[in-house]
């Protein structure tokens, strides 16, 4: 596999943010799927196929970096908003491509 996907490291070790209590609420969509448009580890088409099969909405991260939605502030803010309000945006830009 090639690209900017992370290797076998444990990505959550040393997470720099303090734990926060979440208040879950039922969302507007029955299911929210997330997919990285250019990632090779989990092809974006699989996200689209899953949506066609079971419904729901897609949150698209426009990059090729697995789990970047957790480390890009704009994406992470969308996720927190979803857990706080039950509403999700359509997606975020993700990690900027290399120069």
Secondary structure, DSSP 8 states (H G I E B T S, - for coil): --SS---SS-TTTT--S----------SSS-EEEEETT-SSS-HHHHHHHHHHH--EEEEE-SS-TTGGGTSHHHHHHHHHHHHHS---SEE--S----
